């Protein structure tokens, strides 16, 4: 989480837009039915973590989602309205939400960037590393960057 906070603070300082996503699981969801995962259905699990909550109040948007990807209708519309061509992804979980968002951006003909050291997995380091391995194949190894590179890349 410290790398995510650091990256958000750097982006805020330069006036770059920051968007948060907040996942909400629900009874009967595919996550519950197929994976047998029932977490993140109620606060406090559905809230932005305390380390980022003050930043979320200043964010361009906080997108509530019931899917892995940033690309809900609200997320897709926001990217289109803003004319964004590059999207930088970080957070939890590297192998699912972060990866799926980056791949969806790629398939929308946008340039995804995945910040490797500002992403992690509640499944542990093996799951994180697996997400990075698959991301290299899906969106290109050059699209995986560090938090420091993310700041430099867009200066």
C-alpha positions, -999 to 999 in steps of 0.1 A, spaced: 0 0 0 28 25 6 38 24 -31 2 30 -42 -1 60 -18 33 74 -30 22 70 -66 -12 87 -60 5 116 -42 29 121 -71 1 121 -96 -20 145 -75 10 169 -72 12 171 -110 -25 174 -116 -29 141 -133 -64 125 -129 -67 97 -103 -95 72 -105 -103 46 -78 -123 15 -82 -142 -2 -54 -153 -38 -58 -186 -50 -44 -194 -87 -42 -231 -96 -38 -251 -127 -29 -255 -150 -59 -226 -134 -78 -204 -156 -100 -177 -151 -74 -199 -166 -48 -215 -193 -70 -184 -205 -89 -154 -196 -68 -172 -199 -34 -158 -165 -24 -182 -145 -2 -160 -117 10 -163 -80 1 -200 -78 4 -203 -53 32 -184 -24 49 -157 -22 60 -145 -46 33 -161 -26 5 -146 7 16 -115 24 2 -86 15 26 -78 42 52 -44 50 37 -62 61 5 -95 74 17 -84 111 18 -72 107 -18 -104 92 -29 -123 123 -19 -101 143 -43 -101 117 -71 -116 123 -106 -139 94 -98 -146 65 -75 -161 37 -97 -181 11 -79 -179 -22 -97 -192 -58 -95 -167 -71 -121 -129 -75 -121 -123 -47 -146 -122 -9 -144 -142 -11 -176 -177 -9 -162 -199 13 -183 -189 42 -160 -152 35 -163 -154 31 -201 -174 63 -205 -150 83 -183 -120 72 -203 -138 81 -236 -151 114 -223 -117 124 -211 -100 113 -243 -75 92 -223 -51 71 -245 -30 57 -217 -42 42 -185 -20 33 -155 -32 5 -133 -21 -6 -99 -37 -21 -68 -51 -54 -56 -52 -80 -71 -25 -82 -97 -37 -115 -112 -73 -105 -114 -86 -69 -112 -54 -52 -122 -46 -77 -150 -82 -77 -163 -84 -39 -164 -51 -37 -183 -62 -63 -208 -95 -46 -213 -77 -13 -219 -55 -31 -245 -86 -45 -262 -102 -10 -262 -72 2 -283 -58 21 -253 -23 18 -239 -23 1 -206 5 5 -181 7 -19 -151 27 -7 -121 44 -38 -108 56 -26 -74 23 -8 -67 3 -39 -72 -1 -70 -50 -23 -100 -44 -42 -112 -14 -33 -146 -29 4 -139 -20 36 -134 -40 30 -165 -63 -3 -151 -75 12 -116 -80 40 -131 -100 16 -152 -121 -4 -120 -129 28 -103 -140 38 -133 -162 4 -133 -179 4 -95 -182 37 -97 -201 21 -121 -226 -13 -102 -229 -2 -65 -231 36 -67 -237 65 -67 -213 72 -30 -221 39 -21 -205 50 -33 -171 67 -5 -152 77 6 -117 61 34 -97 92 55 -104 89 48 -141 52 57 -141 60 91 -128 88 97 -153 69 82 -182 42 109 -181 63 140 -172 
